[in-house]
Structure formats: structure tokens, C-alpha cells
Amino acid sequence: GVEIRKDHINFAVQVPTGKKCELLLYKKGSMNPKYRFEMPEEKGIGEVRFLALQGLDTEKYEYNFQIDERVWIDPYVRELAGTKKFGVRMDVQKHQARGKFVRDAYDWEDDKRPHLAWNDVIAYSLHIRGFTKHSSSHAVHKGTYLGIVEKIPYLLQLGINQIQCMPVYDFLDNKKYTNYWGYGDAYCFAPKRIYASQENTGKELKDMVKACHRAGIEVILNLPFSEHIMPQMMEECLRYYVLEYHIDGFILNPVLAPMEAILADPLLKRTKILQNKEDFQITMRRFLKGDEGMVPGVMWWLKQQSKEQRSCNYITSHNGFTLADLVSYDGKHNEANGENNQDGPDYNYSWNCGAEGATRRKAVLELRKKQMRNAFFLLLMAQGAPCLLAGDEFANSQKGNNNVYCQDNETAWLNWKQLEKEKELFDYVRNLIALRKRLPILHSEKPLLGRDEMSCGVPDVSYHGESAWQIPQNVASRQLGVYYHGEGESESDCFIAYNMHWTEHKFALPALSKGKRWYRVFSTEEELKEEMLVENQKETVVNERTIIMFLGR
């Protein structure tokens, strides 16, 4: 790449043996090289060519390399010039895109990384552009890093303390379609110009990170490197974003990324390194819609912790249905993508609750609302760090499209008008997040082992059915009671009754220690204005497709 020093600028680029290489310099904004400097092979080391220039005013110039007859953008470029429009393919051979010179000076103002404990994370997956691009976002800087800054009060109100951003590096558009997601070939060290409201792209991304840190919010980047990028370059890229942009973590593809080297890198030791795992998603989606044989998997996933899994729990993500669509469509509806509905996941484990897509049937709409509440409960009451898909908290829909990779339009952008319509759902999610934070037993620092670790006669987690201490073993069972017992006197006993069956079921309530009683504190069936003492302390009836939480006091 380019290194700007006090008295000169150093250029370094990899060039195959036997090929001619030139450095091209352009006047800022020009598509005609003003200067060409040869980078001789005999002065290089291995396949790396070097050149140092003195007296160059970096504010007035841009650069590329030419290898034989082809023009190349520097793979290590820090920012790109010429890429001002989203969805417009730039022809590098016509010099339409060029590298910018970036000076690293930036005032971080004593920035402090939050370094959240894994078990305290409440994550939120978003697309920088799609989050605020819609006119209904009311953001001043729509579709940009600063648009995220404008929404920080909203994130804090919801209870979010970590954002997971889809690719922010400058990626290229495909010849056939708009590359909205950012997967494929990219310039990994350069933040995307179109995501900035100002000329200085890197500064605006740093402003976003700094503002998030001030609010106690971590910033995680999704880096889906393509197979063309060497493992060494991937590791260098992670180091660069940690050092230069104070990024708190990354989501990587373990098939491509050199995970062993990354996890051993001393600079990345306190950085969260995540990978996407679909097991939680599939298990909980199937349990939600009432598939049989899911109870053992639900038991296992409810107690798994993210630190060990190196993965957040999610029921919906950018790849697939939104939550509103998950309960509204049996099949994908991707016709607008231009691939005859052949693209996108075929198996979504979704259920339309009785009607495909938009409907006015009241019973169907009520069931969909309940299923969304159930989904949020399954996500937020599991031990692993939950990750919400942006907009799910106000039932944002993509109209059945489960693969909006090419939809840079209102299909993929969040429609914030939904927040006004779905204020009740938003409040439900906000209250559920607050409840999770309030009860340490629901996000334990130590793994739950199902043993009596405190010698008090009760294990830290146990499972129940119609009879206390007996797990529903029948393959047709769609219900499960989970009893958490933690340390301390106050709110250390929690019982959650999950009934995903289409009929009501009785649940035995485990006996509490002397002087304690069960209180009903949360239900996915109705909004509980206040916590209620349970009349029958031995058993309770849970209606169909309902989850209820009880606390022992």
C-alpha cells in the first residue's frame, strides 16, 4: 500500500515476475494520468515493487497502478475517489475509480472501547445505508455513517449495546445487478464512499465509532472476504480496522478466514471474533411453528453461551426473511430480483399463520403478532448473546423477499413508518430486553451445567413438564418448562413455561424454598401491567402458542 512519511511517500505493490509496473498519478478528479513512474522489477523484493516520491502534494493527487496493459486499484487503498454513486459500476480501465491519499491524523478524544462481557451483549444487525435511507427515517444524513449516529438515542432506548454492520468497505458492483449487500470482490481497507455524507470517508466512519463508544455501544463489522484474498491480507485487514478505526470485533467466514492465526494474534486478543451459525436459528424457528421433536435441541440451545460458540444467537438475519415475513409467508417471493424466484434460501422454516402474505383476517393477524412475541422471547431468554435484525422490533417487511442482495430501494430499506404502527411490539421488545438485563440468571457469566453448584438442593438449570423434574420425552411434545436458580435472595428463581403446541397444557411449578412464592411477570399472550401472585403454587395452565415467565420471591 501507500505509506505517507514526513519527507516522502512510499508505494509498494505486488506484481507477478516478468511484468511491467507503473505508478499512475492523476490530478484530483481527473481520469487522465498526469505522471507515470516505472517501478522496476530489479529494485523489488520477491514480487513486491517499491517506489518513493518526494514533494508530492497529496491533497491534489490520486493514484493507481498499471501492470502491463491493465490498470489496477491498489488492493491496500485506504479510500477511493470516483465512487460517488451507489449501484453504478466504475470502469477502472477508463480510470473512473482511483486511490486517494489518506493522512491518519484524527482526534479520538480519549476514546474508550466498551469491552462488553459476552454475556451482557444485546446486538443489532444493520445495513449502514438501508438503516436510514428511507424518507421515513427523518435522519438528516440519510443512508450514511452519520445517519447511524443520529439513531443512537433510538438504539439506547431499545436497549442495544452492540451494532453489527454489514460490509462497510468499498465493494464493486456486479455487471448484472446492484451489489447492495457488499459481498464479493472489494477493497477491504477502504470504507465505502457512498456511506459518507462528506468527502472524508474515513473520518466519518471514525466519528460513528467514537459516538457509539461514548454511548457504550460496540461496533462489529461483517467482513465476508472473497476467496481471492490471501489469508495474510485478511489478518492485516482486521489489525488495520482495530488500530485505525477502533473496531470492537468482526464476523468472519471460518471457511475462508485463517481463524487459528487470527485468534492467536496478540493485537486481536480482546477483539470479539464471531462466526455465523444457523443451528440456533433453525431450532428455534422449527420450535416456534410447532414442529415435533424439537425439545432436546431447544434445551441445548437455551443454555449455550456465545463466548464458547463465538457466535450470537439470531432467529432472523439479512440472509432470509425478516421476522414479520417469517410469520407471514410459507415460501419466498423473490421475483423482483430477476432470477425467476430461484435465488435465496428454499428452506426458511416459516409459517404464514393461515394466509400467504398480506391479509385482513383478524385471527391470522393476531396469531402473527403473538408468534413475533414468542420469537423475541425465544431469542432474548436464551443464555447466548441475542442479535436482533434491524426493524424486526417494529415488524419491518420485505414483502416476502428473503434475498434482497440487489435491492437498493424501499424493499430493503427500513420503513420507519412501521414504528408508529407497531409501537406496542416495540415496547414489548424494549421491556423484554430490560427484563433480561435485570435478571443475571438469564445471561449468566458462568456456564449453566444442570448441577447443584451451590449445594442448595437445586441445580442451576433444570427442565420440567406436566410433572415437576420430568422432561417431556415424547417426540410429539411441543412444550418445555425451564427452571433457573441463581445466587442471592432476590429474583434468583425463574421458571419459564414454553408451550408451542396448538392446544393448552398444564405445567407443574417447582417447589420454592420456604417463604418464597411464584409471581407471574411476563407473558407473550397479554401485556401484564403488574406482576401477579400465582394462586395455585403447584401448577399452571399455559394456553396454546404461549410463553409465560414466573419469578420466585
PyMOL commands that set and color helices and strands:
alter all, ss='L'
color gray80, all
select helices_A, chain A and resi 41-43+92-94+118-120+128-132+135-137+145-150+152-158+193-195+201-214+231-245+259-264+266-268+279-289+295-303+306-309+323-326+335-337+362-380+392-394+417-421+423-438+440-443
alter helices_A, ss='H'
color red, helices_A
select strands_A, chain A and resi 2-4+9-14+21-27+33-38+48-53+61-67+70-72+80-81+98-100+123-126+162-165+169-171+186-191+218-222+249-252+272-275+387-389+461-464+479-485+493-499+505-508+518-523+532-533+539-542+546-552
alter strands_A, ss='S'
color yellow, strands_A
deselect
rebuild
show_as cartoon
